[in-house]
Amino acid sequence: MDEVIVVGGGVSGLTTAVLLAERGMGVRVWSRDRDADTASGISGGLCWPYRIEPRQKALEWAVRSFRKFAWLAEQPALTGVRLVRGTLEGGSSSSVPPEWMSLIGSPPRTPLVDMQTYLPYLRRRLTAAGGRWEQRTAASLAEVSAEAPVVVDCSGLGARELVGDTEVRPVRGQIVVVENPGIEEWFLSSEAGASETTYVLPQPYGLLLGGTADEDEEETVPDPATTRAIVERCARVHPELAQARVLEVRVGLRPYRPRVRLETETLPDGTLCVHNYGHGGAGVTVSWGCALEAVRLLGAAGHKGTQG
């Protein structure tokens, strides 16, 4: 059995690991953080091609992922995935390729993923296929390649240290979770490149309000003024939110790169490495499409466990 170590336990790493394990490879996932502490765990979970380049490739990955999520949405309690209707305003619709708009329909209906349920679901699939998850930090790819003949790098923002990639930059996002007064549809208003967006996402545990996109900001402590501003913006859409009780405030760092790095590399010791990181604000949205591409790249390199 071919062995592979996937570095990174966010949605990109787990999805890739699941596909490889279910194809018969011996997979280990090295993750620095537990599920809830990854950038994916903090994500609002709305499938939308947001802050990711190149746009055309991102669209292809997103369309492939949409089909997978639509299938997973048939068992929402198990997977945490639902197909939910919503409303787009501002530049949100005009900046999105028509292929995506035709896919989600009118009114829009797109996957909304409860990451608190979805990431554990992926880990269960990994375990069921014989894979293993380990809480472990990799200091270098050489450390990883010393233990496996194949490495998949899904390190996200950690690629700055792991492979010295200076093109990966943080885009700070803050969201507020409040008690849901009965809102069942999502709302999104966003302008391309803006540092603020307005969105309302109904999840089983509460209503997620957002958000921010602060480039090159790495502070993960919530800012009270930002919290107030988010609630005020969302209350203009749903006035009842002005009085909603705040349950939690989350801050995450999106791993943005001018171009997603999805390619193979032969490491100095001869180990094959596939890089799959830099998905910006669309890690969930493109997760299955990028994972399938990573598997294809391994297959093209002749690893029989990835064929088919």
C-alpha positions as CSV (number, residue, x, y, z in Angstrom):
1,M,0.0,0.0,0.0
2,D,1.3,3.4,-0.9
3,E,1.7,5.7,2.1
4,V,1.1,9.4,2.1
5,I,1.2,12.1,4.8
6,V,-1.1,15.1,4.4
7,V,0.1,18.2,6.2
8,G,-2.9,20.3,7.4
9,G,-6.1,19.3,9.0
10,G,-8.4,22.0,7.6
11,V,-11.1,21.3,5.0
12,S,-8.5,21.0,2.1
13,G,-6.3,18.6,3.9
14,L,-9.1,16.4,5.3
15,T,-10.9,16.3,1.9
16,T,-7.8,15.3,0.1
17,A,-6.9,12.7,2.7
18,V,-10.4,11.2,2.5
19,L,-10.2,10.8,-1.3
20,L,-6.7,9.2,-1.0
21,A,-7.7,6.8,1.8
22,E,-10.9,5.7,0.0
23,R,-8.7,4.9,-3.0
24,G,-6.7,2.5,-0.9
25,M,-3.7,4.6,0.2
26,G,-2.3,4.5,3.7
27,V,-3.0,8.1,4.8
28,R,-1.9,10.0,7.9
29,V,-3.0,13.6,8.5
30,W,-0.7,15.8,10.5
31,S,-2.6,18.8,11.9
32,R,-1.3,21.4,14.2
33,D,-4.8,22.4,15.4
34,R,-8.0,20.6,16.4
35,D,-10.9,21.0,14.0
36,A,-12.5,24.1,15.6
37,D,-9.2,25.9,15.7
38,T,-8.4,25.6,12.0
39,A,-9.3,28.4,9.6
40,S,-11.9,26.0,8.2
41,G,-13.4,25.5,11.6
42,I,-14.0,29.2,12.1
43,S,-15.5,29.6,8.6
44,G,-19.1,30.6,8.1
45,G,-19.5,27.8,5.6
46,L,-21.3,29.5,2.7
47,C,-20.1,28.0,-0.6
48,W,-19.1,31.0,-2.6
49,P,-16.0,31.7,-4.8
50,Y,-14.8,34.5,-2.6
51,R,-11.3,36.0,-2.7
52,I,-9.6,33.2,-4.7
53,E,-7.5,33.3,-7.8
54,P,-7.3,32.4,-10.6
55,R,-11.0,32.9,-11.1
56,Q,-11.6,30.5,-14.0
57,K,-9.9,27.6,-12.3
58,A,-11.6,28.5,-9.0
59,L,-15.0,28.3,-10.8
60,E,-14.2,24.9,-12.2
61,W,-13.2,23.6,-8.7
62,A,-16.3,25.2,-7.2
63,V,-18.6,23.6,-9.7
64,R,-17.1,20.2,-9.0
65,S,-17.4,20.8,-5.3
66,F,-21.0,21.9,-5.6
67,R,-22.0,18.6,-7.0
68,K,-20.4,16.8,-4.1
69,F,-22.0,19.1,-1.5
70,A,-25.4,18.6,-3.2
71,W,-25.0,14.9,-2.6
72,L,-23.9,15.4,1.0
73,A,-26.9,17.7,1.6
74,E,-29.1,14.6,1.4
75,Q,-28.0,13.7,4.9
76,P,-27.7,17.1,6.7
77,A,-27.7,15.7,10.2
78,L,-24.8,13.5,9.4
79,T,-22.7,15.8,7.2
80,G,-23.7,19.3,8.3
81,V,-24.4,20.2,4.7
82,R,-27.6,21.8,3.6
83,L,-28.8,23.5,0.4
84,V,-30.2,26.8,1.5
85,R,-31.9,29.6,-0.3
86,G,-30.6,33.2,0.0
87,T,-30.4,36.7,-1.3
88,L,-27.6,38.5,-3.1
89,E,-27.2,42.3,-3.1
90,G,-24.6,44.8,-4.3
91,G,-21.6,43.6,-6.3
92,S,-22.0,40.0,-5.0
93,S,-23.9,38.9,-8.1
94,S,-22.4,41.1,-10.7
95,S,-18.8,40.0,-9.9
96,V,-19.6,36.3,-10.0
97,P,-19.2,34.3,-13.3
98,P,-22.5,33.5,-15.0
99,E,-21.7,29.8,-14.9
100,W,-21.9,29.9,-11.1
101,M,-25.1,32.0,-11.1
102,S,-26.8,29.5,-13.4
103,L,-25.7,26.7,-11.1
104,I,-27.2,28.1,-8.0
105,G,-30.3,29.3,-9.7
106,S,-32.7,32.2,-9.0
107,P,-33.5,32.7,-6.2
108,P,-30.0,31.4,-5.3
109,R,-29.7,28.1,-3.5
110,T,-26.2,27.1,-2.5
111,P,-24.5,24.8,0.0
112,L,-24.3,26.1,3.6
113,V,-21.9,24.0,5.6
114,D,-22.0,23.7,9.4
115,M,-18.2,23.2,9.9
116,Q,-18.7,22.1,13.5
117,T,-20.4,19.0,12.1
118,Y,-18.7,18.7,8.7
119,L,-15.0,18.5,9.8
120,P,-15.8,15.7,12.3
121,Y,-17.7,13.9,9.5
122,L,-14.7,14.1,7.2
123,R,-12.5,12.7,10.0
124,R,-14.9,9.8,10.5
125,R,-14.8,9.0,6.8
126,L,-11.0,9.1,6.9
127,T,-10.9,6.7,9.9
128,A,-13.4,4.4,8.2
129,A,-11.2,4.2,5.2
130,G,-8.2,3.2,7.3
131,G,-6.6,6.7,7.6
132,R,-5.2,8.3,10.7
133,W,-5.4,11.9,12.1
134,E,-2.5,13.1,14.3
135,Q,-2.1,16.4,16.1
136,R,1.4,17.1,15.0
137,T,3.3,20.2,13.7
138,A,5.7,19.8,10.8
139,A,8.7,22.1,11.0
140,S,9.7,21.3,7.4
141,L,8.8,19.1,4.4
142,A,12.0,17.2,5.0
143,E,10.7,16.1,8.4
144,V,7.5,14.8,6.7
145,S,9.2,13.2,3.7
146,A,11.5,11.2,6.1
147,E,8.3,9.3,7.2
148,A,6.5,8.8,3.9
149,P,7.3,8.5,0.2
150,V,4.4,10.9,-0.8
151,V,3.6,14.2,0.9
152,V,0.5,16.4,0.3
153,D,1.0,20.0,1.5
154,C,-2.4,21.5,2.6
155,S,-0.7,23.8,5.1
156,G,-2.7,27.0,4.3
157,L,-1.2,30.0,5.9
158,G,1.4,27.7,7.5
159,A,3.1,27.4,4.0
160,R,4.9,30.6,4.9
161,E,7.0,28.7,7.4
162,L,6.7,25.2,6.0
163,V,7.9,26.0,2.5
164,G,9.0,29.6,2.8
165,D,6.2,30.8,0.5
166,T,6.1,34.6,0.8
167,E,3.2,34.9,-1.5
168,V,0.7,33.6,1.1
169,R,-0.9,36.4,3.0
170,P,-3.4,36.5,5.8
171,V,-6.8,38.1,5.3
172,R,-8.4,38.5,8.7
173,G,-12.1,37.7,9.1
174,Q,-14.2,38.4,12.1
175,I,-17.7,37.0,12.5
176,V,-20.4,37.2,15.3
177,V,-22.7,34.3,16.3
178,V,-26.0,35.4,17.8
179,E,-29.2,33.7,18.8
180,N,-31.4,33.2,15.7
181,P,-34.7,35.0,16.0
182,G,-36.2,32.8,13.2
183,I,-34.2,33.7,10.1
184,E,-34.0,30.7,7.7
185,E,-32.4,32.1,4.5
186,W,-28.9,33.5,4.1
187,F,-28.1,37.1,2.9
188,L,-24.9,38.3,1.3
189,S,-23.8,41.8,0.1
190,S,-20.3,42.3,-0.9
191,E,-18.3,44.5,-3.2
192,A,-15.1,43.2,-4.9
193,G,-12.0,44.0,-2.8
194,A,-14.0,45.6,0.0
195,S,-12.7,45.2,3.6
196,E,-16.2,44.8,4.9
197,T,-19.0,42.5,3.8
198,T,-22.5,42.0,5.1
199,Y,-23.8,38.4,5.5
200,V,-26.3,36.5,7.6
201,L,-25.9,32.7,7.7
202,P,-28.4,30.5,9.6
203,Q,-26.6,27.5,11.2
204,P,-28.1,25.0,13.6
205,Y,-26.2,26.5,16.6
206,G,-27.0,30.1,15.8
207,L,-27.0,32.9,13.2
208,L,-23.6,33.9,11.8
209,L,-23.1,37.6,11.1
210,G,-20.2,39.0,9.1
211,G,-17.9,40.1,8.2
212,T,-14.4,41.6,7.5
213,A,-11.6,41.0,5.1
214,D,-8.6,42.8,6.6
215,E,-5.5,42.2,4.4
216,D,-2.2,41.4,6.1
217,E,-3.8,41.6,9.6
218,E,-2.9,38.7,11.9
219,E,-4.5,39.7,15.2
220,T,-6.8,36.9,16.2
221,V,-8.3,38.6,19.3
222,P,-11.9,39.9,18.5
223,D,-12.3,43.6,18.3
224,P,-15.4,44.9,20.1
225,A,-15.8,47.9,17.8
226,T,-15.8,45.5,14.8
227,T,-18.4,43.3,16.5
228,R,-20.7,46.3,17.0
229,A,-20.2,47.4,13.4
230,I,-21.0,43.9,12.1
231,V,-24.2,43.7,14.1
232,E,-25.3,47.2,13.0
233,R,-24.8,46.3,9.3
234,C,-26.7,43.1,9.6
235,A,-29.5,44.8,11.6
236,R,-30.1,47.1,8.6
237,V,-31.1,43.9,6.7
238,H,-33.0,42.3,9.7
239,P,-33.8,44.9,12.3
240,E,-34.5,42.3,14.9
241,L,-30.8,41.5,15.0
242,A,-30.1,44.7,16.9
243,Q,-31.4,43.0,20.0
244,A,-30.1,39.5,19.4
245,R,-28.0,38.0,22.1
246,V,-24.3,37.5,21.1
247,L,-23.2,33.9,21.7
248,E,-19.7,34.0,20.3
249,V,-17.2,36.1,18.3
250,R,-14.7,34.3,16.0
251,V,-11.6,35.5,14.2
252,G,-9.9,33.5,11.5
253,L,-7.1,34.2,9.0
254,R,-7.9,33.3,5.4
255,P,-4.8,32.0,3.5
256,Y,-4.9,34.2,0.4
257,R,-2.4,33.8,-2.5
258,P,-2.4,35.6,-5.8
259,R,-2.8,32.1,-7.3
260,V,-3.8,28.9,-5.6
261,R,-0.8,26.6,-5.5
262,L,-1.9,23.2,-6.8
263,E,1.1,21.5,-8.4
264,T,3.6,18.7,-7.9
265,E,7.2,19.1,-6.8
266,T,10.0,16.6,-6.3
267,L,11.7,17.3,-2.9
268,P,15.5,17.2,-2.6
269,D,15.4,13.6,-1.2
270,G,13.3,12.4,-4.2
271,T,9.9,12.4,-2.4
272,L,6.9,13.5,-4.4
273,C,5.0,16.4,-3.0
274,V,1.7,17.8,-4.1
275,H,1.0,21.3,-2.9
276,N,-2.7,22.3,-2.4
277,Y,-3.0,25.6,-0.6
278,G,-3.7,29.3,-0.9
279,H,-7.5,29.1,-1.3
280,G,-8.2,32.5,0.3
281,G,-11.9,32.8,1.3
282,A,-13.1,29.9,-0.7
283,G,-11.4,26.9,0.9
284,V,-14.7,25.1,1.6
285,T,-16.2,26.2,-1.7
286,V,-13.4,24.5,-3.8
287,S,-12.4,21.8,-1.4
288,W,-13.6,18.8,-3.4
289,G,-12.6,20.1,-6.8
290,C,-9.0,20.9,-5.5
291,A,-8.8,17.5,-3.7
292,L,-9.8,15.7,-6.9
293,E,-7.1,17.7,-8.8
294,A,-4.5,16.8,-6.2
295,V,-5.4,13.1,-6.6
296,R,-5.2,13.4,-10.4
297,L,-1.7,14.9,-10.1
298,L,-0.5,12.0,-8.0
299,G,-2.1,9.6,-10.5
300,A,-0.2,11.4,-13.3
301,A,3.0,10.8,-11.3
302,G,2.3,7.0,-11.4
303,H,1.0,6.3,-7.9
304,K,-1.4,3.4,-8.5
305,G,-3.5,4.1,-5.4
306,T,-4.7,7.3,-7.0
307,Q,-5.8,5.8,-10.3
308,G,-9.5,5.9,-11.3
